[in-house]
Each structure stands twice: as C-alpha cells, then as structure tokens.
Amino acid sequence: MPRLFTGLEIPADVGFALSLKRGGLPGARWIDPDNYHITLRFIGDVDNQTADDVADVLDKLSNSLSFRLRLTHLGAFGGDRPRALYAGLEGSEPLARLQAAQERMLQRAGLPPDGRKFVPHVSLARLKGTSAHDLAWFMANAGRFQPLEFAVGRFVLFSSKDSVGGGPYIVEQGYPLAA
C-alpha cells in the first residue's frame, strides 16, 4: 500500500541555501536537501484504488493559479521537548487556498479530515534528545535568516516509505498550476 501526501517541491537553489543551516545541533537528524518539501495534505497508507482516486481528484485542482512563496525564519515544533527544526513561510493566501481546496476535494473523495492545523514549513531536521536550551542556542547562532523566495508552478502527489525520518520521497504525479 502506498503512503501518500501532497506537497510542493523546493527548488534546488533554495534547498542548497537551506542546507547551509545544517550542523551544530545535538540530537539532530538532518534531512537530505533532496527531500525538502512543503506538505500540503498528508493522506497516509491507502490501497491502490484509493491512490488512483486521489490522483484523479487532485487533477481537478490543476487549474489553480501559480504563486510565489517566501521562507522567512527558523522555527521548531515541540516546545520544551523539541522534535523538529523547520524553515517557516511568510503568510500566503494562495497557498492557504490551494491547501484548503485539496482538503475539501480529498474529503469529498472519502478520506477523513486531516485534523491537524496547516502550518506550512520545510522540515530541516528531526530532533531526538535535543534540549530546548540547545535549540535556542542553535537558532540564536545560526545567523540571520536571509529570506528565500521562489515560484510555485505545480503541486505534486508524493509517496514515501515507512522509515525513520521519512524519505526518500517519490513524485508520483505532478499537477501544473496555471500561469
């Protein structure tokens, strides 16, 4: 059964710039820059028929308009017990609309609601045993975050293997956005 999710790819030049933040954080398992992405909707493990239905439903959203995104800061999930370091995005109405449209379409196709608040980000590292103090020190000393802007011309349906830390992620199908 494939494990699926929808997302946005990160251009190679932006991925390279993000990869320069790697290193110097105890307990971090750094994600390979080839696996950087922005998850729009986690779908999960589905049978092949459901995977085909999902691919067909998503095709109806390929007439959405292209847009630009801007990564502006480092952040972390987990509070006092940090579990992930990420690059966060500036608010984007077109991104929010695309994600909400996918959520609606996938629910109409019979998938349960995601249930998690959409927080667009690019995961940089999974954290295990990293103290909040170490994370705060890292973020304070990681240098100024130079905003990274890029065009989004498509969204994709990714598949992944059930593995520690995710990846490798495979693009199963791409859905171009209108210019």
C-alpha positions in Angstrom: 0.0 0.0 0.0 1.4 3.4 -0.9 1.9 6.1 1.7 0.8 9.3 0.1 0.8 13.1 0.7 0.5 16.2 -1.4 3.2 18.9 -1.4 5.3 21.5 -3.0 8.8 20.8 -4.2 11.7 23.1 -3.1 13.9 24.4 -6.0 17.5 23.2 -5.9 18.9 26.7 -5.2 16.6 27.2 -2.3 17.3 23.7 -1.0 21.1 24.4 -1.2 20.6 27.7 0.8 18.6 25.8 3.5 21.2 23.1 3.7 23.8 25.6 4.8 22.0 25.7 8.1 22.9 22.1 8.8 25.2 21.1 11.6 26.0 22.0 15.2 22.7 21.0 16.8 22.9 18.0 19.3 20.4 15.3 18.6 19.5 16.5 15.1 19.0 14.0 12.2 19.4 16.4 9.2 17.0 15.8 6.3 18.7 15.4 2.9 18.1 18.5 0.8 16.7 16.3 -2.0 13.8 15.5 0.4 13.0 19.1 1.3 9.3 19.9 0.6 6.2 21.6 1.9 3.5 19.2 2.9 0.0 20.3 1.9 -2.0 17.3 2.9 -0.9 14.0 4.5 -3.1 11.2 3.0 -1.5 8.1 4.6 -1.4 4.5 3.7 -4.0 3.7 1.1 -4.9 0.9 -1.3 -4.1 1.2 -5.0 -7.7 2.0 -5.9 -7.8 4.9 -3.4 -4.5 6.1 -4.7 -5.9 6.2 -8.2 -9.0 8.0 -7.0 -6.8 10.6 -5.1 -4.7 11.2 -8.3 -7.9 11.8 -10.3 -9.5 14.1 -7.7 -6.3 16.2 -7.5 -6.3 16.7 -11.3 -9.3 18.9 -10.9 -7.1 21.4 -8.9 -4.5 21.8 -11.6 -6.3 25.0 -12.9 -5.4 26.8 -9.7 -3.1 29.8 -10.3 0.6 29.7 -9.8 2.1 31.9 -7.0 5.2 32.8 -5.1 6.3 31.7 -1.6 8.8 33.2 0.8 10.7 31.3 3.5 11.5 33.8 6.3 12.6 32.2 9.5 13.6 29.1 11.5 11.2 27.5 13.9 10.6 24.4 15.9 7.8 22.0 16.8 7.6 20.5 20.3 8.0 23.4 22.7 10.1 22.3 25.7 10.7 18.9 24.1 11.6 19.9 20.5 11.0 17.3 17.9 11.6 19.2 14.6 13.5 22.2 13.2 12.0 23.9 10.2 12.1 26.9 7.9 8.9 28.8 8.1 7.0 30.6 5.5 5.5 34.1 5.3 1.7 34.0 5.2 0.4 33.2 1.7 -3.3 33.4 0.8 -2.8 31.5 -2.5 -1.1 28.7 -0.5 -3.9 28.6 2.1 -6.5 28.4 -0.7 -4.7 25.6 -2.5 -4.3 23.6 0.7 -8.0 24.2 1.7 -9.2 23.1 -1.8 -7.2 19.9 -1.5 -8.6 19.2 1.9 -12.2 19.7 0.6 -11.6 17.6 -2.6 -10.0 14.7 -0.7 -12.8 14.6 1.9 -15.3 14.5 -0.9 -13.4 11.6 -2.3 -14.0 9.8 1.0 -10.8 10.5 3.0 -11.2 11.5 6.6 -10.3 15.1 7.6 -6.7 15.7 8.3 -7.4 17.0 11.8 -4.1 18.9 12.1 -3.8 22.7 11.7 -2.0 23.5 8.5 1.4 25.1 9.4 3.4 25.4 6.1 7.1 24.7 6.6 10.1 22.9 5.3 11.4 20.4 7.8 15.2 20.6 8.1 15.9 18.2 10.9 14.2 15.7 13.2 15.2 16.2 16.8 15.7 13.5 19.4 17.1 14.3 22.8 17.7 17.9 21.9 17.1 20.3 24.8 15.1 23.5 24.4 18.3 25.3 25.6 20.4 23.7 22.8 17.8 24.5 20.2 17.5 28.1 21.4 21.3 28.5 21.3 21.4 27.0 17.8 18.6 29.3 16.5 20.3 32.4 18.0 23.6 31.5 16.5 22.5 30.1 13.1 23.0 33.5 11.6 20.5 35.9 10.1 17.8 34.1 8.0 18.1 35.6 4.6 14.5 35.3 3.1 14.3 32.8 0.2 11.6 33.4 -2.4 10.6 31.0 -5.2 7.8 30.5 -7.7 5.3 27.6 -7.3 4.3 26.3 -10.7 2.9 22.9 -9.6 2.0 20.8 -6.7 2.7 17.0 -6.6 1.5 13.8 -5.2 4.4 12.2 -3.2 4.8 8.7 -2.0 7.1 7.6 0.8 8.4 4.5 2.5 7.6 3.9 6.2 11.0 4.8 7.5 12.6 6.7 10.3 12.7 10.4 9.5 10.8 10.0 6.2 12.2 9.8 2.7 13.1 9.1 0.2 10.1 10.8 -1.3 9.0 10.0 -4.8 6.9 12.2 -7.1 4.1 10.0 -8.3 2.3 12.7 -10.3 2.7 16.4 -10.9 -0.2 18.9 -11.3 0.8 22.1 -13.1 -0.7 25.4 -11.9 -2.0 28.0 -14.4 0.3 31.0 -15.1 
